[in-house]
Amino acid sequence: MNEIIAFAEIAAKTFTTDVIHILKNEIGDQGTVAGLGNQVLIKISQTDFEFRLGNMLQQIYRVIDQHFPTRDEHLSIIIRDTDARYENVFKIWKSV
């Protein structure tokens, strides 16, 4: 039983790591992308957060659906401004 749990944790970390690499390439210089446990943390400027958040959310959904059309785990993404005043947390659900 412990082996199954360990395998699931490794698979989740691999999926999150793959997503981080793709989002780093996609977001580029507009922000930073890092792992926070099994979550993805994206930091962007306050101006981008206030004026581009909607476009960025669409971009993230599109990239995830394009590169990972079938997902075995849920993906939690946190977007914060660099001053940590604003935060948006959302999930991309696993495939049905």
CNS distance restraints for C-alpha pairs under 8 A (distance, minus, plus):
assign (resid   1 and name CA) (resid   5 and name CA) 6.53 0.50 0.50
assign (resid   2 and name CA) (resid   6 and name CA) 6.08 0.50 0.50
assign (resid   3 and name CA) (resid   7 and name CA) 6.08 0.50 0.50
assign (resid   4 and name CA) (resid   8 and name CA) 6.21 0.50 0.50
assign (resid   5 and name CA) (resid   9 and name CA) 6.23 0.50 0.50
assign (resid   6 and name CA) (resid  10 and name CA) 6.26 0.50 0.50
assign (resid   7 and name CA) (resid  11 and name CA) 6.17 0.50 0.50
assign (resid   8 and name CA) (resid  12 and name CA) 6.16 0.50 0.50
assign (resid   9 and name CA) (resid  13 and name CA) 6.19 0.50 0.50
assign (resid  10 and name CA) (resid  14 and name CA) 6.11 0.50 0.50
assign (resid  11 and name CA) (resid  15 and name CA) 6.16 0.50 0.50
assign (resid  12 and name CA) (resid  16 and name CA) 6.15 0.50 0.50
assign (resid  12 and name CA) (resid  38 and name CA) 7.09 0.50 0.50
assign (resid  12 and name CA) (resid  73 and name CA) 6.77 0.50 0.50
assign (resid  13 and name CA) (resid  17 and name CA) 5.96 0.50 0.50
assign (resid  13 and name CA) (resid  38 and name CA) 6.29 0.50 0.50
assign (resid  14 and name CA) (resid  18 and name CA) 6.08 0.50 0.50
assign (resid  15 and name CA) (resid  19 and name CA) 6.22 0.50 0.50
assign (resid  16 and name CA) (resid  20 and name CA) 6.16 0.50 0.50
assign (resid  16 and name CA) (resid  35 and name CA) 7.48 0.50 0.50
assign (resid  16 and name CA) (resid  38 and name CA) 6.37 0.50 0.50
assign (resid  16 and name CA) (resid  39 and name CA) 7.01 0.50 0.50
assign (resid  16 and name CA) (resid  40 and name CA) 6.99 0.50 0.50
assign (resid  16 and name CA) (resid  75 and name CA) 7.46 0.50 0.50
assign (resid  17 and name CA) (resid  21 and name CA) 6.35 0.50 0.50
assign (resid  17 and name CA) (resid  35 and name CA) 7.36 0.50 0.50
assign (resid  18 and name CA) (resid  22 and name CA) 6.37 0.50 0.50
assign (resid  19 and name CA) (resid  23 and name CA) 6.06 0.50 0.50
assign (resid  19 and name CA) (resid  64 and name CA) 7.33 0.50 0.50
assign (resid  20 and name CA) (resid  24 and name CA) 6.02 0.50 0.50
assign (resid  20 and name CA) (resid  33 and name CA) 6.36 0.50 0.50
assign (resid  20 and name CA) (resid  34 and name CA) 6.44 0.50 0.50
assign (resid  20 and name CA) (resid  35 and name CA) 6.99 0.50 0.50
assign (resid  20 and name CA) (resid  40 and name CA) 6.67 0.50 0.50
assign (resid  21 and name CA) (resid  25 and name CA) 6.51 0.50 0.50
assign (resid  22 and name CA) (resid  26 and name CA) 6.21 0.50 0.50
assign (resid  22 and name CA) (resid  63 and name CA) 7.93 0.50 0.50
assign (resid  23 and name CA) (resid  27 and name CA) 5.79 0.50 0.50
assign (resid  23 and name CA) (resid  33 and name CA) 6.94 0.50 0.50
assign (resid  23 and name CA) (resid  60 and name CA) 7.38 0.50 0.50
assign (resid  23 and name CA) (resid  63 and name CA) 7.77 0.50 0.50
assign (resid  24 and name CA) (resid  28 and name CA) 5.70 0.50 0.50
assign (resid  24 and name CA) (resid  32 and name CA) 7.04 0.50 0.50
assign (resid  24 and name CA) (resid  33 and name CA) 5.71 0.50 0.50
assign (resid  27 and name CA) (resid  31 and name CA) 6.39 0.50 0.50
assign (resid  27 and name CA) (resid  32 and name CA) 7.82 0.50 0.50
assign (resid  28 and name CA) (resid  32 and name CA) 7.80 0.50 0.50
assign (resid  30 and name CA) (resid  44 and name CA) 6.41 0.50 0.50
assign (resid  30 and name CA) (resid  45 and name CA) 7.80 0.50 0.50
assign (resid  31 and name CA) (resid  42 and name CA) 6.74 0.50 0.50
assign (resid  31 and name CA) (resid  43 and name CA) 5.39 0.50 0.50
assign (resid  31 and name CA) (resid  44 and name CA) 4.46 0.50 0.50
assign (resid  31 and name CA) (resid  45 and name CA) 7.13 0.50 0.50
assign (resid  32 and name CA) (resid  42 and name CA) 5.61 0.50 0.50
assign (resid  32 and name CA) (resid  43 and name CA) 5.20 0.50 0.50
assign (resid  32 and name CA) (resid  44 and name CA) 6.76 0.50 0.50
assign (resid  33 and name CA) (resid  40 and name CA) 7.05 0.50 0.50
assign (resid  33 and name CA) (resid  41 and name CA) 5.72 0.50 0.50
assign (resid  33 and name CA) (resid  42 and name CA) 4.54 0.50 0.50
assign (resid  33 and name CA) (resid  43 and name CA) 6.59 0.50 0.50
assign (resid  34 and name CA) (resid  40 and name CA) 5.98 0.50 0.50
assign (resid  34 and name CA) (resid  41 and name CA) 5.22 0.50 0.50
assign (resid  34 and name CA) (resid  42 and name CA) 6.53 0.50 0.50
assign (resid  35 and name CA) (resid  39 and name CA) 5.86 0.50 0.50
assign (resid  35 and name CA) (resid  40 and name CA) 4.84 0.50 0.50
assign (resid  35 and name CA) (resid  41 and name CA) 5.84 0.50 0.50
assign (resid  36 and name CA) (resid  40 and name CA) 5.93 0.50 0.50
assign (resid  36 and name CA) (resid  41 and name CA) 6.17 0.50 0.50
assign (resid  38 and name CA) (resid  76 and name CA) 7.68 0.50 0.50
assign (resid  39 and name CA) (resid  75 and name CA) 6.83 0.50 0.50
assign (resid  39 and name CA) (resid  76 and name CA) 5.09 0.50 0.50
assign (resid  39 and name CA) (resid  77 and name CA) 5.80 0.50 0.50
assign (resid  39 and name CA) (resid  78 and name CA) 7.33 0.50 0.50
assign (resid  40 and name CA) (resid  75 and name CA) 7.87 0.50 0.50
assign (resid  40 and name CA) (resid  76 and name CA) 6.37 0.50 0.50
assign (resid  40 and name CA) (resid  77 and name CA) 4.74 0.50 0.50
assign (resid  40 and name CA) (resid  78 and name CA) 6.11 0.50 0.50
assign (resid  41 and name CA) (resid  77 and name CA) 6.03 0.50 0.50
assign (resid  41 and name CA) (resid  78 and name CA) 4.83 0.50 0.50
assign (resid  41 and name CA) (resid  79 and name CA) 6.01 0.50 0.50
assign (resid  41 and name CA) (resid  80 and name CA) 7.62 0.50 0.50
assign (resid  42 and name CA) (resid  77 and name CA) 7.55 0.50 0.50
assign (resid  42 and name CA) (resid  78 and name CA) 6.07 0.50 0.50
assign (resid  42 and name CA) (resid  79 and name CA) 4.70 0.50 0.50
assign (resid  42 and name CA) (resid  80 and name CA) 6.26 0.50 0.50
assign (resid  43 and name CA) (resid  79 and name CA) 5.82 0.50 0.50
assign (resid  43 and name CA) (resid  80 and name CA) 4.89 0.50 0.50
assign (resid  43 and name CA) (resid  81 and name CA) 5.40 0.50 0.50
assign (resid  43 and name CA) (resid  82 and name CA) 5.63 0.50 0.50
assign (resid  44 and name CA) (resid  48 and name CA) 6.26 0.50 0.50
assign (resid  44 and name CA) (resid  49 and name CA) 6.39 0.50 0.50
assign (resid  44 and name CA) (resid  79 and name CA) 7.39 0.50 0.50
assign (resid  44 and name CA) (resid  80 and name CA) 6.32 0.50 0.50
assign (resid  44 and name CA) (resid  81 and name CA) 4.87 0.50 0.50
assign (resid  44 and name CA) (resid  82 and name CA) 5.73 0.50 0.50
assign (resid  45 and name CA) (resid  49 and name CA) 6.15 0.50 0.50
assign (resid  45 and name CA) (resid  81 and name CA) 5.13 0.50 0.50
assign (resid  45 and name CA) (resid  82 and name CA) 5.42 0.50 0.50
assign (resid  45 and name CA) (resid  83 and name CA) 7.93 0.50 0.50
assign (resid  46 and name CA) (resid  50 and name CA) 6.11 0.50 0.50
assign (resid  46 and name CA) (resid  81 and name CA) 4.95 0.50 0.50
assign (resid  46 and name CA) (resid  82 and name CA) 6.60 0.50 0.50
assign (resid  46 and name CA) (resid  83 and name CA) 7.34 0.50 0.50
assign (resid  46 and name CA) (resid  86 and name CA) 7.79 0.50 0.50
assign (resid  47 and name CA) (resid  51 and name CA) 6.03 0.50 0.50
assign (resid  47 and name CA) (resid  52 and name CA) 7.77 0.50 0.50
assign (resid  48 and name CA) (resid  52 and name CA) 4.89 0.50 0.50
assign (resid  48 and name CA) (resid  53 and name CA) 6.54 0.50 0.50
assign (resid  49 and name CA) (resid  53 and name CA) 5.00 0.50 0.50
assign (resid  49 and name CA) (resid  80 and name CA) 7.52 0.50 0.50
assign (resid  49 and name CA) (resid  81 and name CA) 6.09 0.50 0.50
assign (resid  49 and name CA) (resid  86 and name CA) 7.71 0.50 0.50
assign (resid  52 and name CA) (resid  56 and name CA) 6.08 0.50 0.50
assign (resid  53 and name CA) (resid  57 and name CA) 6.11 0.50 0.50
assign (resid  54 and name CA) (resid  58 and name CA) 6.42 0.50 0.50
assign (resid  55 and name CA) (resid  59 and name CA) 6.15 0.50 0.50
assign (resid  56 and name CA) (resid  60 and name CA) 6.12 0.50 0.50
assign (resid  57 and name CA) (resid  61 and name CA) 6.21 0.50 0.50
assign (resid  58 and name CA) (resid  62 and name CA) 6.07 0.50 0.50
assign (resid  59 and name CA) (resid  63 and name CA) 6.15 0.50 0.50
assign (resid  60 and name CA) (resid  64 and name CA) 6.13 0.50 0.50
assign (resid  61 and name CA) (resid  65 and name CA) 6.07 0.50 0.50
assign (resid  61 and name CA) (resid  92 and name CA) 7.63 0.50 0.50
assign (resid  62 and name CA) (resid  66 and name CA) 5.97 0.50 0.50
assign (resid  63 and name CA) (resid  67 and name CA) 6.08 0.50 0.50
assign (resid  64 and name CA) (resid  68 and name CA) 5.45 0.50 0.50
assign (resid  64 and name CA) (resid  69 and name CA) 7.30 0.50 0.50
assign (resid  65 and name CA) (resid  69 and name CA) 4.81 0.50 0.50
assign (resid  69 and name CA) (resid  95 and name CA) 7.49 0.50 0.50
assign (resid  70 and name CA) (resid  94 and name CA) 7.28 0.50 0.50
assign (resid  70 and name CA) (resid  95 and name CA) 5.30 0.50 0.50
assign (resid  71 and name CA) (resid  93 and name CA) 7.93 0.50 0.50
assign (resid  71 and name CA) (resid  94 and name CA) 4.78 0.50 0.50
assign (resid  71 and name CA) (resid  95 and name CA) 5.04 0.50 0.50
assign (resid  72 and name CA) (resid  94 and name CA) 5.39 0.50 0.50
assign (resid  72 and name CA) (resid  95 and name CA) 6.52 0.50 0.50
assign (resid  73 and name CA) (resid  93 and name CA) 7.16 0.50 0.50
assign (resid  73 and name CA) (resid  94 and name CA) 4.95 0.50 0.50
assign (resid  73 and name CA) (resid  95 and name CA) 7.99 0.50 0.50
assign (resid  74 and name CA) (resid  91 and name CA) 6.71 0.50 0.50
assign (resid  74 and name CA) (resid  92 and name CA) 5.85 0.50 0.50
assign (resid  74 and name CA) (resid  93 and name CA) 4.53 0.50 0.50
assign (resid  74 and name CA) (resid  94 and name CA) 4.69 0.50 0.50
assign (resid  75 and name CA) (resid  91 and name CA) 5.43 0.50 0.50
assign (resid  75 and name CA) (resid  92 and name CA) 5.06 0.50 0.50
assign (resid  75 and name CA) (resid  93 and name CA) 6.33 0.50 0.50
assign (resid  75 and name CA) (resid  94 and name CA) 7.42 0.50 0.50
assign (resid  76 and name CA) (resid  89 and name CA) 7.23 0.50 0.50
assign (resid  76 and name CA) (resid  90 and name CA) 5.90 0.50 0.50
assign (resid  76 and name CA) (resid  91 and name CA) 4.45 0.50 0.50
assign (resid  76 and name CA) (resid  92 and name CA) 6.49 0.50 0.50
assign (resid  77 and name CA) (resid  89 and name CA) 5.78 0.50 0.50
assign (resid  77 and name CA) (resid  90 and name CA) 5.52 0.50 0.50
assign (resid  77 and name CA) (resid  91 and name CA) 6.11 0.50 0.50
assign (resid  77 and name CA) (resid  92 and name CA) 7.89 0.50 0.50
assign (resid  78 and name CA) (resid  87 and name CA) 6.94 0.50 0.50
assign (resid  78 and name CA) (resid  88 and name CA) 5.79 0.50 0.50
assign (resid  78 and name CA) (resid  89 and name CA) 4.45 0.50 0.50
assign (resid  78 and name CA) (resid  90 and name CA) 6.63 0.50 0.50
assign (resid  79 and name CA) (resid  87 and name CA) 5.61 0.50 0.50
assign (resid  79 and name CA) (resid  88 and name CA) 5.13 0.50 0.50
assign (resid  79 and name CA) (resid  89 and name CA) 6.34 0.50 0.50
assign (resid  80 and name CA) (resid  84 and name CA) 5.83 0.50 0.50
assign (resid  80 and name CA) (resid  85 and name CA) 7.54 0.50 0.50
assign (resid  80 and name CA) (resid  86 and name CA) 5.66 0.50 0.50
assign (resid  80 and name CA) (resid  87 and name CA) 4.40 0.50 0.50
assign (resid  80 and name CA) (resid  88 and name CA) 6.49 0.50 0.50
assign (resid  81 and name CA) (resid  85 and name CA) 6.46 0.50 0.50
assign (resid  81 and name CA) (resid  86 and name CA) 5.66 0.50 0.50
assign (resid  81 and name CA) (resid  87 and name CA) 6.75 0.50 0.50
